[in-house]
Structure formats: structure tokens, C-alpha cells
Amino acid sequence: MIVVIGASGNVGRPLVAGLAAQGRKTTAVTRGRLPYALPEGARHIRADLAAPESLRPALEGAEALFVLVAGALLTGGTPAEDLLGMAEAAGVRRVVLLSSQVTGTRPEVASHARLREFEAAVRAWGGEWTILRPAGFASNAYAWAETVRADRTVIAPFGDVALPVVDPVDIAEVASVVLREDGHGGRTYELTGPTAISPCRQAEVLGEALGAPLRFIELTREQARVRMAQFMPEAVVEGTLDVLGEPLPAERRVSPDVRSLLGRPATTFDDWAARNVKIFD
């Protein structure tokens, strides 16, 4: 049994589907109702990473665990060791943590302190572990969907700053590999797209997929901060803006890890946009 914490999101959902397609029994864990039909071979359990005791039923009989830390847990909450101790007691032998590229490139920033805590706990854990550090998600473009649908406009900061955003489905496929296969213990993989792309160019690509050009409106940093603070903790907002506006060379670099793990190139933003264009139409 493989347990997927965070099974309702852009990574968790395709991960559950991919594991089921491989014939692996899977437990999809979410805090609320599951917003999609489970594939054959999967079950759903409602539990909360902030309350580790609620996870005990999900961990029974599990051999591998995928951990995604999101939302309020990024700024505090239950110690990571509590979850890992419970997993160890349940007989879990392999843990895969979805972290962030920034934990490696900016090891002192406050916005990613919680992920660094989880990384340290995973490394100190007695079982086999693998850490995935993705760059920014291509699906962050969903934030533009409302204005694209309303008046064919994309509103974002730092329009000309290019970063190698990664398709969440690529992350899910990598996670599936390292959860199922041996040989990845003690490894940290950096996951990026195949090329750097700016918000302006992303808007052009979305327009091409829609068959209608999009107007790009560039926000100042302060304007972006106000918008992002509506759905992100303040510390996370500041750290995100630093990466988006002043990326380090390591954050602009294209990693070979997706290609080496999946045996194919990482998915381009063009392909991601073509696959998700209905969301913007």
C-alpha cells in the first residue's frame, strides 16, 4: 500500500491515478472530500497532517508514504518527527517528501523554514527517504484564469523574468517512480521544466492555445504582494516574490533529473497549456 498525503492537488491527483494504473494499492488522503472519482485499486481517507493521530488509519499496512506540506502547515504546526514516528511505527519503510527548489537555493529564507524542518526530519528518519525539490509549477498560471476568461488579460509581476517552471504531472510521475522503485534512497532530486520561460511568454503561449492574443499587465512588487497575501502566508509571499523577481543562477538552471528519471524530456509549458486550455476559455 502506498499512501498519498495531499491527494486532491495538482500533484496528488495524477500521482494517485498513476499509482493505480501501475496496479499499486493506494490510499488517497485529504482533509476534506475528494473532488474526483477514485481509480480502481485506490481508497480515500479523510485525515489532517496537522493532526497526525488522524492519519493512523491511513498508515495501517502502508509500505510507502508521499508527503506534501501545504497551506497553514508551511508556517507552523505539528512537528515533522511526529508524522515520521507514526509512519515508522506503522511499518512504513519508504518516505518521499515533496519539498521545494528554494530549500536548497536559499537555505536561510524564513518562507521555507517549515520545509527545511521536514527535510531534516526525513533525512534523520530510520527508513528509506527521497526528497523532491521542484521549481515553480506551470499550474501557477491557473491564477490568471479568471482575468483571461473575462477580458483575455494576464496580470502578473516581473513579466520578463524567465524561470524553468515544471509540469505538476511530471512531478507526479517522478514521485510514482521513486515510491515504487528501489535505488532512490538518500537522494534529492531537483525537478524543472525543459527551458526557462517568462510570464510574458507564458501569456503568449496561452493566447496561442486559445486562438486569441492575451494582453499582459505587469504588477509592481507591492501590487503583487497585496494580491498574493489573500491566499498565502506573509512569509511565503515574500520568499516567492524574491524568487520570481530576483532569481539566483541556480533557480534559472534547467535540471536533468526529470529526463533521467522518466526517460523522456520534461514537459514544456506549451504542452501544459495545450492540455489545460479549457480552464482559460
C-alpha positions in Angstrom: 0.0 0.0 0.0 1.2 3.5 -0.9 -0.2 6.5 1.0 -0.5 9.8 -0.7 -1.0 12.8 1.6 -2.3 15.8 -0.4 -4.2 13.6 -2.9 -6.6 16.4 -4.1 -4.0 18.8 -5.6 -2.2 19.2 -8.9 0.5 16.6 -7.9 -1.5 14.3 -5.7 -4.4 13.7 -8.1 -2.2 12.5 -11.0 0.0 10.6 -8.6 -2.9 8.6 -7.3 -4.0 7.9 -10.8 -0.6 6.8 -11.9 0.0 4.5 -9.0 -3.4 2.9 -9.6 -2.5 2.4 -13.3 0.6 0.6 -12.2 -1.5 -1.8 -10.2 -0.5 -0.4 -6.8 -3.0 -0.3 -3.9 -3.2 3.4 -2.9 -4.7 5.4 -0.1 -5.6 9.0 -1.1 -5.5 11.2 2.0 -7.2 14.6 2.0 -8.5 16.9 4.7 -11.9 17.3 3.0 -14.0 15.4 0.5 -12.1 14.0 -2.5 -13.1 16.2 -5.6 -12.8 13.4 -8.1 -13.7 9.7 -8.6 -11.0 7.3 -7.3 -9.5 4.9 -9.8 -9.8 1.2 -9.2 -7.4 0.0 -6.5 -7.5 3.2 -4.5 -9.3 4.2 -1.4 -9.9 7.6 0.3 -9.4 8.5 3.9 -10.0 11.9 5.4 -7.2 13.0 7.7 -5.2 16.1 8.5 -1.4 16.4 8.6 -1.8 19.0 11.3 -3.3 16.2 13.5 -1.1 13.2 13.0 -3.3 10.9 15.1 -6.0 11.2 12.4 -3.5 9.6 9.9 -3.2 6.3 11.8 -6.0 4.5 9.8 -4.4 5.6 6.5 -0.9 4.3 7.5 -2.1 0.8 8.5 -0.5 -1.7 6.1 1.4 1.0 4.2 4.9 0.4 2.8 5.5 3.8 1.3 4.4 7.4 2.1 4.2 10.5 -0.1 4.2 13.7 2.0 3.1 17.1 0.7 3.2 20.0 3.1 1.0 22.9 2.1 -1.2 25.8 3.4 -1.0 26.8 7.0 1.5 23.9 7.7 4.1 25.9 5.8 4.3 28.4 8.7 3.9 26.1 11.7 2.1 23.1 13.1 2.8 19.6 14.3 6.5 18.7 14.3 7.6 16.6 11.3 9.0 14.0 13.7 5.5 13.2 14.9 4.4 12.1 11.5 7.5 10.2 10.7 7.5 8.4 14.1 3.9 7.3 13.4 4.9 6.1 9.9 7.8 4.1 11.3 5.6 2.5 14.0 3.1 1.5 11.2 5.8 -0.3 9.3 6.3 2.3 6.5 9.7 1.7 5.0 9.9 4.4 2.3 9.1 8.2 2.5 9.1 10.6 -0.4 8.8 14.3 0.6 7.7 17.0 -1.9 9.8 20.0 -0.9 10.9 23.0 -2.9 13.9 24.0 -5.0 14.2 27.1 -2.7 15.1 24.9 0.3 18.4 24.3 -1.5 19.0 27.6 -3.3 18.0 29.9 -0.4 18.7 27.8 2.8 18.1 30.7 5.2 14.8 32.2 4.0 12.0 32.3 6.5 9.4 31.3 3.9 10.8 27.8 3.6 11.8 27.1 7.2 9.0 24.6 7.6 10.0 22.6 4.5 13.6 22.6 5.8 12.3 21.2 9.0 10.6 18.4 7.2 13.7 17.7 5.0 15.9 17.5 8.1 13.4 15.1 9.8 13.2 12.9 6.8 17.0 12.6 6.5 17.2 11.7 10.2 14.4 9.1 9.8 15.4 5.5 10.1 13.8 4.3 6.9 14.5 5.0 3.2 13.8 8.5 2.0 13.8 10.6 -1.1 13.3 14.4 -1.4 11.8 16.1 -4.5 12.6 19.8 -4.9 10.5 21.2 -7.8 10.8 24.6 -9.3 7.7 26.8 -9.6 4.7 25.0 -11.0 3.4 25.6 -14.5 -0.1 25.3 -13.0 0.5 28.6 -11.0 -0.8 30.1 -14.3 -4.3 29.0 -13.1 -4.2 32.2 -11.1 -4.7 34.0 -14.4 -7.8 32.0 -15.4 -10.4 34.5 -14.2 -9.0 37.5 -16.0 -8.2 35.5 -19.1 -11.8 34.3 -19.3 -13.2 37.8 -18.5 -11.2 40.0 -20.9 -8.2 38.0 -22.3 -5.8 39.6 -19.8 -2.9 38.2 -17.8 -1.9 40.2 -14.7 1.5 39.3 -13.1 4.7 40.8 -11.7 8.2 40.5 -13.3 7.0 39.9 -16.8 10.3 39.4 -18.4 12.0 37.2 -15.7 12.2 33.6 -17.1 12.2 30.5 -14.9 12.1 26.8 -15.8 8.6 26.1 -14.4 7.7 22.4 -14.1 4.5 20.5 -15.0 2.9 19.0 -11.9 2.2 15.8 -13.8 5.9 15.4 -14.3 6.4 15.8 -10.6 3.7 13.1 -10.0 5.3 10.7 -12.5 8.7 11.2 -10.8 7.1 10.6 -7.4 5.5 7.4 -8.7 8.8 6.1 -9.8 10.7 6.8 -6.6 7.8 5.4 -4.5 7.6 2.2 -6.4 11.2 1.5 -7.4 14.4 0.8 -5.4 17.6 2.8 -5.9 16.4 6.3 -4.9 17.1 6.1 -1.2 19.0 9.0 0.2 18.7 11.0 -3.0 17.4 14.6 -3.5 16.1 15.4 -7.0 15.6 18.8 -8.5 12.6 19.0 -10.9 12.3 21.7 -13.5 10.8 22.2 -16.9 13.0 21.8 -20.0 13.6 25.6 -20.5 13.1 28.9 -18.7 10.0 30.9 -19.7 8.9 34.3 -18.6 5.3 35.3 -17.6 5.0 37.4 -20.8 5.9 34.4 -22.9 3.5 32.2 -20.9 0.8 34.7 -21.7 1.7 34.5 -25.4 1.6 30.7 -25.3 -1.8 30.6 -23.6 -3.1 33.0 -26.2 -1.8 30.8 -29.0 -3.5 27.8 -27.3 -6.8 29.8 -27.1 -6.5 31.2 -30.6 -6.8 34.7 -29.2 -3.9 37.0 -28.2 -3.8 38.0 -24.5 -2.9 41.4 -23.0 -0.2 41.4 -20.4 -0.4 43.8 -17.4 2.7 43.9 -15.2 2.2 44.4 -11.5 4.7 46.1 -9.2 6.1 44.0 -6.4 3.8 45.8 -3.9 0.7 45.2 -6.0 1.7 41.5 -6.3 2.2 41.3 -2.6 -1.3 42.5 -1.9 -2.8 40.0 -4.3 -0.8 37.1 -3.1 -1.4 37.8 0.6 -5.1 37.0 0.1 -4.2 33.3 -0.2 -0.6 32.8 1.0 1.1 33.4 4.4 3.1 36.6 4.5 6.5 34.9 4.9 5.7 32.7 1.9 4.6 35.7 -0.2 7.9 37.5 0.4 10.0 34.4 -0.4 8.0 33.8 -3.6 8.4 37.3 -4.8 12.2 37.2 -4.2 12.4 34.1 -6.4 10.1 35.5 -9.1 11.8 38.9 -9.2 15.4 38.2 -8.5 16.1 34.5 -9.2 19.5 33.1 -8.4 21.5 31.4 -11.2 20.6 28.0 -9.6 16.9 28.9 -9.9 17.3 29.6 -13.6 19.1 26.4 -14.3 17.4 23.5 -16.1 17.8 20.3 -14.1 18.3 16.9 -16.0 16.5 15.0 -13.2 13.1 14.7 -14.9 14.6 13.4 -18.1 16.9 10.9 -16.3 14.1 9.6 -14.0 11.3 9.4 -16.6 13.4 8.6 -19.7 11.8 11.5 -21.6 12.2 15.2 -21.7 10.4 17.3 -19.2 7.0 18.7 -20.4 7.1 22.2 -22.0 4.8 25.0 -20.9 3.4 24.9 -24.4 2.3 21.3 -23.9 1.0 22.1 -20.4 -1.1 25.0 -21.8 -2.5 22.9 -24.7 -3.6 20.2 -22.2 -5.2 22.7 -19.8 -6.6 25.3 -22.2 -10.2 24.7 -21.3 -9.6 26.2 -17.9 -8.9 29.5 -19.5 -11.6 29.5 -22.1 
